[in-house]
Amino acid sequence: MPYPEGHKFKVRGKIIESAAQAFRTNGIRDISVPFIMKGAGLTHGGFYSHFDNKEQLVAEACRYAISDTISFLQEVADQENIGPKINAVIDYYLSTQHRDRTEIGCILPALSSEISRSSDEIRRVFTHELERMIDFISEVGKIDTAKGSVLLSTMVGTLVLARSVTDSKLSGDLLTAGKKHAKELIKT
């Protein structure tokens, strides 16, 4: 009996979602195709009917993860009724919840250092997705893309450092300082 229409597309989506979650949590290098397929509830034998190689999956996972982050942050912004919408985005992005939930968090702090050593193909996709994120931040913040780049860089860098330390007080202090500085960037 043949699969229903759209089945292959849905399966591919499950694989990409599983890969994005795994890459966000553990990076690219340490995650195997069988691990990703298992996370999608599939056997690894079917991987090559959806992707040419892991590199193609990494690129697709980057696209998916940035779209997912933008959608979520747009919801956060849309719920802000009192102050500037960008403040709600900054508050969530630099929150302990976002710091601690890497599997659903932004892929930029999770993979940037690894992407810089990846193939040109992956770096091209990542570059495009980073530009989409800068555009989103700039639009929500009602700022130009140069300032949006600085704001996003501040947020990503703060989150990287807050996730990297073992001292929870220092991590929290980094998040607090990052929020304050990020909000001051918008005012100038």
N, C-alpha and C positions, 0 to 999 in steps of 0.2 A: 504494500500500500504506500503510495507516494506521500511525502510530507506536505502539509498544507502550505498554501501560498504565503510567502514571507518568512517561512521557517528559517531558511539559511541566514537571512538578514537579522532575525532575532538572535540566533545562535552567535553570529558574529558580534552583535552588540553585547551579549553576555561575556564573551571572551575579552572584548575591549574594556568593559567595566571591571572585570576581574583583574586584568593587567594594570589598569590605572590604580586600583586599590593596592595591589601588591607593590607596584613601583613607588607609590607615595610612601608606603611603610618601610620598604626594605631596599629601595634603589633598584637600578636596572640590572647591574652585573650579577647580583646574588639571587636573582629570581629566574627560575627555569621555566621553559614552556610547559612541562608536565605540571608544575606547581600552579601556573596560571589556569591551565585547562581544568585541573581539579577544583580550583576556586570557582570556575564557571559551571561545575557539575558535569564535566565532560572528560572523556579520555583524551590523552595527548595525540592519539593517532589521527584525529580529525583536524588538527591545527592547520596542516598545509592545504586543506581544501578551502580555507578562509584567508590565509596569509602566505606570502612568498617566503618570509623569514621573520625572525624576531625583531629585526630592525623596522620592518614595516609595521609591526604591532606596536613598537615603542612610539613611532610617529602618530599612529592612530590614537593611542592612549593619551598622548600629550594633547591632541585636539579635543578628545572627550573630556579630559580632566579640566582644561581651561574653560570649556563651555559649561561644565558642571559648576565650577567655581564662580564664573560670571553669573550664572542663573541664580545660584544661592545668594551671592552678595547683592544682586538686584532685588531679591526678596527682602533681604535685610534692610536695604535702602528704602524700599517701598513701605516698610512698616514704620519708618521714622516720621513722626508727625510734628515734632517740636522744633528740633534744630536742623542744621544742614544734613542732608542725607549722607554725605561723605563721612560725617562723624560717626554714624552708625556702622558704616563699612569699616572704618578704622578701628572702632571699639571691638567689633567682632574679629577682624583679622588679627588683632594683637591681644586676643583674649586667651586665657588659660585653656578654654575649651578647644579653640583652634590649635593651640600649641600641642595639646595632648592627643588630639584625634587626627593623627597624620594620615590615616587610611582614607579619610574623607576631605582632608584639607587641600589647600592650594599646592599644586605640583611645583611651582617655581622655587620655593625654599627647599623642597624635598630633592629636586633633581638638577638644579642649575650647575652645580660643580661637576656632576657626572656627564651632563649634556655637553659641557665644554670640551670633553674628550671623546665625544661621539662622532659619528660619520657626518659628512656635509648634509646628507639627506635629513637626518634627524635634527641637526642644527638649523636647517632651513625651516622645517616645520615649527620647531621651538621658537625661532625668531618671529615667525608670523603670529604664533599664539601669544608671545610676549607683547607684540604690538597690539593685538586685540585687547589684552589686559590693560595696557597703558591707555588705550582709547577709552575703555570702560571707566577706569579710575578718573580720567580727565573729564569725561562727560558727567559722571555723578558729582564730581567735585567742582564742576563748572570752572575748570582751569585749562590752560593750554597744555599741550602734550609734553612740553619740556618740564613744566612743573609736575605734571602727572607722572613722568618718568622718575623724577626725584622722590615724589611721594611714594610710589610703588617700591622703589629701591630701598627707601627707608623702612618701609613695612616688611619687605622680604628679609632684609638684613637683620632687622630686629628679631623676627621670628626664627631665623636660622640660629642666632646667638642664644635666644631664650630656650630653644630646643637642645642646644649643644651642651649646656652646663648641667652639673649634677646638684648644684646648690639651688634649691627651690626658691629661696628668698632672692637670690641674685636673678634668677630667671624671671620672677615676678617684677622685680625692680626694672629689669630691661624692658619688659612689656609696658610698664607704666611710663617710663621715660620715653619709649618709642611712640606711644599714643600721644603724649604731650607734644613732642617734637613734630610729629606728623600733622597734628591739628594746627600748630603754629605755622607750618609751611603753607597751609591753605590761606591763612590770613594775610600773608605778605604779598 
